[in-house]
Amino acid sequence: MADNHTGEELSAQFRDASRFWIQRVFVPLVVGVGLLGNVVTIVVLTRRRMRSSTNVYLTALAVSDLLYLMFVFTLSFMHYPSIHGPSYQWYWHYYGFGIWFTDATTYTSIWLTVSFTVERYIAVCHPMRGRLICTESRARKVIVLVYFFCFVTTVTTPLEYEAIVTQDPKDNSTQIFSSNFTKIYHNKTYRTVFYWFTTVTFIFVPLILLGIFNSFLIHAVHKSQQQRCRMTQVEQSDSIQTQENKITITLIAVVILFMVCQIPTAITLIYNLFHQPPMNSVEENIGLGLGNIFNFLVTVNASCNFMLYCALSDKYRRTFLLTFLPSCYHPPSPSRHSTVFSSLYDGRSTLRQSVHTSSIRGCSTNGDNVKAFKRASNYNARIQNNEAQPSLHPAENNVPSLLLKPPPRTLNCDSTGDLNF
């Protein structure tokens, strides 16, 4: 009995410590960073130069993560002692809706991650078909469908909770406001259908799809890198393929972080679906403590995508600097194989200058061809004249002498690159 009592005390201490450090210390810090990071991500990904079907998905994911962080932060208020006072009774009427919004935004993030993973698989492994399927308009339709589906299928969540008022055992005149489960929650049929549907739809199926398609993407990137090593002479196409691989690697990193942070919570939900521990037992206290830690990992996942984009995407970093810190941005020096991309990136004036320079170069090349053509025509004319009339100067029929002393011609290029004689 003494060992059991000691175990209950230790497990209760673990539960209370996890609630304090995670819900009242770490969650506010991570939520603050995540809110800032997701707002920055939304601003960066909605810039005109960042428009693509993949970035449309990532923008919707940032919005979903932003909403999740806001709602999960409100749920952490329940661990503050003063929240149970009469001044905060409104909070306990909101509590069920807070859980609904938190669950719905979590499930939305899950299916958005699946959506852009499948989209990236089509774009990488079936590029011809991807040009028709992977469009911005189709991505927006999928996003609206995902948001609608996730919020509608969890709409009964607020009905599982109700606000209650109890008397403080130490002072019968003090009212304590809290939340309790309703009859709907205790209905066995409802719980079986709803929780099995949630487990299969938002845990089993997404994780299986993410594992399959992420494996295909990793294999495609590895195969592309091997081909790039064998085709070093095609440098321009190699540069384009490298950019595509960077995008794919960034999305793979997002998916891996997602799975690492979500799988512990998924395992806990599945375990609680089959086994419900007794109240105030050692098993329940440990489960609640671990639940705080695993839910905190989900919060970390919703806050860290911004860091992955900054670490793995050159284009994201450049757009971030141009948007928020233009004085700190230094454009990369153009190389022989990146002149076109640098000109398009540096702005309209540079692009016009590049086109003008190319026109002048093309004009000089065409001028050389015209000169050669005229030299050949003069040579043929001299040959015909020599056949008709004997030449007094045989050296004039020599081809090198004609090429060294061509007749004078005037060749000009105007600003448009047209030839003027």
Secondary structure as GFF3:
##gff-version 3
##sequence-region A 1 421
A	DSSP	alpha_helix	2	18	.	.	.	ID=ss1
A	DSSP	pi_helix	19	26	.	.	.	ID=ss2
A	DSSP	alpha_helix	27	45	.	.	.	ID=ss3
A	DSSP	three_ten_helix	48	50	.	.	.	ID=ss4
A	DSSP	alpha_helix	53	75	.	.	.	ID=ss5
A	DSSP	three_ten_helix	76	79	.	.	.	ID=ss6
A	DSSP	three_ten_helix	81	84	.	.	.	ID=ss7
A	DSSP	three_ten_helix	86	88	.	.	.	ID=ss8
A	DSSP	alpha_helix	89	125	.	.	.	ID=ss9
A	DSSP	alpha_helix	127	133	.	.	.	ID=ss10
A	DSSP	alpha_helix	136	153	.	.	.	ID=ss11
A	DSSP	three_ten_helix	157	160	.	.	.	ID=ss12
A	DSSP	beta_strand	161	167	.	.	.	ID=ss13
A	DSSP	beta_strand	175	181	.	.	.	ID=ss14
A	DSSP	alpha_helix	183	186	.	.	.	ID=ss15
A	DSSP	alpha_helix	188	199	.	.	.	ID=ss16
A	DSSP	pi_helix	200	204	.	.	.	ID=ss17
A	DSSP	alpha_helix	205	230	.	.	.	ID=ss18
A	DSSP	alpha_helix	235	274	.	.	.	ID=ss19
A	DSSP	alpha_helix	282	312	.	.	.	ID=ss20
A	DSSP	alpha_helix	314	324	.	.	.	ID=ss21
A	DSSP	three_ten_helix	326	328	.	.	.	ID=ss22
A	DSSP	alpha_helix	339	346	.	.	.	ID=ss23
A	DSSP	alpha_helix	348	388	.	.	.	ID=ss24
A	DSSP	three_ten_helix	394	397	.	.	.	ID=ss25
A	DSSP	alpha_helix	399	404	.	.	.	ID=ss26
A	DSSP	beta_strand	412	413	.	.	.	ID=ss27
A	DSSP	beta_strand	419	420	.	.	.	ID=ss28
###
